[in-house]
Amino acid sequence: MNPQILAGKTGVVFGVANKRSIAWAIAKAWAAAGARLIFNYQGERLKENVEELVAEYGENVPLFPCDVSSDAEIASFFQQVRNQTDKLDLMLHSVAFAPKEALEGDFLSTTREAFRTAHDISAYSLVALAREAAPLMRDGGSVLSMTYYGAEKVVPHYNVMGVAKASLEASTRYLAYDLGPKKIRVNCISAGPVNTLAARGISGFMQMFKVYQERAPLKRSCDPAELGATGVFLASDGAAAITGQVIYVDGGYQIMGM
C-alpha cells in the first residue's frame, strides 16, 4: 500500500480519549498515510490527554471541544472546522457511552434514561455529525464508525450498548443510501475486544478476551495497529465501491457458530 495513500486529504476525528483509544490508533494511521486531521475533545477533563497526544504532529494541530449530545456544540465545532478548511474528505466517529450500571447485570433492568443516553451518544451522534460534515465533503468522502459484534449477537453484560450499536449499524446503512449520490461512503469497523478504557468498563471484559483466544480462527482478537490499517483502507480510493458495510476485524470470531 502506498504509504502516503491519504496525502492531500483532511479529516475530523471524534473520540480520542487516551493513547489506548481505537480512535487514536486510526488517527495515527490516517496521519501516517498523509492525512491532515482535526480533533474533538469531550470536556476539559480529556482536553489535556488529547493535546498531549496530538502534539506529536506539531504545535498547531486543530483541537476543539465538542460534546456530541449537544447540537449547539456540534454546530460550533464544525464552524471552527470551516475556519480551518473549506473541504473535508474523512470523518471518524468513535464515540459511545452508556451508564456503568447499564453494563452490569441484565438487559431487562435497563432504565429509560440509560436507553435514551446510550442511543443518543452512541448512535444518533453519527447522524448529527454526518449531517454537518457532508456539505464539506464536496468531492465525496469516507465516514467511518466503530461497532462491535454485540450489535448482532448477545454478549452478556454488553446489554444496552449492543442495542445501541445495532442502531448505529442500521444508521450506517441509511446514511450510506442518503449520501451515496454525493460520493460519500459510510462504513463501520467491528473490532474484536481491545483493551481500552471504555472496554474495561464492561463487566466480564477479560473473559471476552479469553473466549476470542480460544474460539476465533486466528486464536486472537485484533490489535490497534490492525484497526488503523483497516481504517486507512476504508478511507482510501481502494475502498471506493464499499459503502454501508460492517467490516469485521476480529480474528474471524464473527464467522463461528460455536
N, C-alpha and C positions, 0 to 999 in steps of 0.2 A: 504493500500500500504506500502511495506517495506520502512521505512524512509531513508535507505541507498541504494536505488534501483540502483543508478548510481555509487556506490563505485567502484573504480578502473578505471573509465572512464575519459578521458581527452577531453576537448572541447575548441573550439575557438568561441569567441563571438564578432560579429560585430554590432555596432550600439548603444552602450550605450552613451547617451549624458548627462543625469542627472538622478536624483533619480526617476523621473516620467516616464522614458523611459520604453516601453514594454520590450526592450532588457534587462534592469536591472531586471525587475520582473522575467523574465525567467532565467536569470543568477543566481539570488538569489535562485530560486527554484532548479536549477541544482546543485548549490553548497551545499545546504541543503540536497540534495539527495546523496551527496558524490562525485560529480564530481570535478576534478581539472580543472580550467579554465585559459585560456589565452585571453587577451582582446586587441582590437584595440582602437585607438582614432583617430578622424578626426581633424587634425590640432592642433597647440599649444593652441588655444583658448579653446578647450574642454579637453585638457590633464589634467588640474588641477581638473576639475569635476570628471573625471573618476578615477584619482589617489585617490581622497578623498573617493570615493565610494568603490573601491576595497581594500582600506586599512583595512576595517573591516575583511578581510580574512587573514591578516598578512602583513608583510612588503615586502615580496618578490613575490607578485603576478605578473606574467609577463604581461607587457603592452607595446605595440609597435605601432608606427604610421602606419597608412595605409589609404590612400585616394583611395577608391575603383574605382575611374575613371582612375587610373594610373596602367597600367600593371607592370611597374617597381616597384612601391610601394607594389603591391600585392606580387610580387616575393620576394622582400626584407622582407616583413612581414613573409612569410612562411619559408624563410631561418632562420629567428630568431626563429620561431616555432620549426624548426628541431634542433636548438641548445638546445631547452628545452626538447624535447621529440622525440622519434622515432615512435610514434604511436598516431593517433587521433581516437576518436570514435564519436565525436559530432561537429556540426557546426551550429551556429545560424546566420542567415542573417536577420537583422532588420534595413535595410538601404533603405531610399527612399528620393528623392528630386525632386522638380520642382520649377522653379522660382515663387515667390509670385504672380506676375501679371498673371501667368497662372492658378492660383487657385481662380481667381476672374472673374466676367463677364461670357462670354460664351466660349464654346469649339471651336467654329468656328474661334475665334480670336487667337488661339494658334499659336505661331511663329514656324518656322522650328527649330530654336535653342532651344526653350523651349521643343519641342517634342523630339529632339535628347537628350538633357540633362536628361529629365525625364526617358527615356528608358535606357540610358547608366547607370545611377546611380541606378535606382530602379529595373531594370530587368536584363540587361546584367551582372551586377556585380555578380549576383548569379552564372552565368555560369563561370565567370572568377575565382571566389573564389572556387567553387566546383572542377574546374579542378586542382587547386593547392592542395586542401585538399584530394582529392580522393586517390592519391598514398600513403598517410599516414594512410588511413583507411584500413589497411591490413586485419583486422578481420571483415570487414564490418563497418557500421556506420549509423548515422542518421543526415541528413541535414534538417534544419528547417528554413522556411522563413515566413515572416508576410505579409498578404494581407488584403483586405477589400472588402466588398460587392459591392463597386463602380466599381469593375472589371466585375461584372456580370450584374448589372442594373445601370441605370443612376441615379447618385446622383448629383443634381445641385451644380455647383461650384467645384466639385471634378475633373472634366474636364480631362486634360491630365494625371493626376495621375491615374484615373480609367483605362485609356487605357494602361498605363504602368503596372498597377497591373494585367490586363488581360494578358499582355505579360509575366509577372512574373509567373502567374499560368500555362500558356502553357509551359513555360521553365521548370517548376517543373515536369510536366508530361514527357517531352522529356528527362530530366536528370534522372528521375526515370527509364525510359526504358534503357538508356545507362549504368547506374550504378548498375542496379539490379543484373546482373551476379556477381558483386563484393560484393553483400550483403549490398550495401549502399542504404538506403531508403531516399527518398526526399519528404517532405510534406510541406504544408502551413497551418498556423492557420489564419483564417479570423476572426479578432476580431471586435466586435461591437465598437462604439465610446468610447474612453478612453481619459481622459483629460491630454494629453501630450503636450509638447512644439510644436511638429510637427502638432498635430491636431488643435491647436489654430490658426495656420496659414491658416486654411481653412475657407473661408467666410461662415458664417451661421452655424458654428460648434455647437453652443449651441442649435440651433433649431433641429439639427440632434439628439442630446441627448434627447430632449423632445419627439420627434417622437418615439424613442425606448421605452420610458416610457409609451407612450400611446398605442402602437401597438404590441410590442413584446409579445409573450405568457407569458413570465415571468415578463412582465411590467418593464423591465430594460435592460440595455446593459450588461456589464461584468465588473469585476474589475481586476486589475493587478494580484492579487494572483491566480485568476482562470485561467488566461492565463499561469501563471507559472506552475500550476498543469497540465494543458494540455501539456505544453512543456516537463515536466518530463515524462508523459505517452508516448508521441511520441518518446522520446529519449530512452525509456526503452525497454527491451525484450518483454514486454507486447504488444508492437505495432509491433512485428517482421514481421507480414504479411501485414502491412499497408504502402503503398507507392504510390506516385503520386496523393495524395488526398488533398482536401481543407477541413479542419475541421472547422466548424463554431462554434465560442464561442461568441454568440451574443444575448443571451436571447431568441433565437428561431426566431428572426426577419426575417431571410432569408426564412422561410417557408411560410410567409404570402403573400397573393395575394393583399389584400387591408385592 
